[in-house]
Amino acid sequence: MALHFELVTPEKLLRSEDVYQVVVPGTDGDFGVLEGHAPFMSTIRDGEIRVFANASAEAEIIPVIGGFAEVNEKGLTVLAEKAG
């Protein structure tokens, strides 16, 4: 099983891929999302998204500035003001 992850900025879609886990810098603290996570919505603070391709992978770090994150039955979408 895999989590579908999309990272979008006002300029373009930066990422659209299946991954194992994503850790997002929420305004109330970091939160991790795996496949099957309950629906959830949060604003995000400036920080780093950590993307894990599989359970034993090193995290890929993506800097982000502001935005929103939404988890639904399709996966995780992060709408960032700036990313990369």
N, C-alpha and C positions, 0 to 999 in steps of 0.2 A: 504494500500500500504506500501511497505517496501523497503529499500535500501539494496542491497546485498553488504556486506563488506568483503573484504579479506585482511589479513595482512600476508605478506610473508617476510622471511629473507633468506639469502643464505643457511641456514641449513634446514629450513622446513616451511610448511604452519602453521602459528600459530592460525589464526582465519578464519573461513568461515561461515558467518551467516547473517541473515536478521535483520536489525536494523532500528530505526527511523531516526537517524542523527549521523554523525561523524564530529568532528571538528579536522582539521589537521594543524600542525604547518608548514605552507609554508614558503619559504625563503623570500617572500614579505609580510608576515603576515599570521595570522590564517585564515582559510576558512572553512565554514560549508558546508556539502553536505547532501542533502535530495534526496529522490526518484525523478527522473525526471530532475535532474540537467543537465545542458548543458555539452557537452564533454569538458574536461579540463585536462591539464597536468601541474604538478609543481614539482620542487625539494622541499624537506622538510629539515628543520633545526632540530637540536637536540631540543627535547622538549617532549610534551605529546600529544598523541591522546586522545580525549575525545569521548567516545562511549555512545550514548543514546539508550537504548533498546526500549523506547516509549516516547511519548511527555511529560509525567510527571515524567519520571525516573531520578534519580540522574546519573551523568556521571560516567562511569567506566574509569579510567585513565590508559593509557598504555604508559610508557616511550619509546621513540624512538631515535635512533641516525642515522641521515642522510638518504638519499634515495630519492625515487620518489613516487608521487601519480598520479594515472590516473583515471579519471571519464569517463565512456563510457555508452552505452546503457545497458550493463550488470550490472553496479554498480560502486563501488569504490574499487580500488586495491591499496594498499600501499606496496611498495617494500622497506623495511627498511634494512639498514646495520646491525642494531641490534635493538631488541625490547624486551620488557618485563622487 
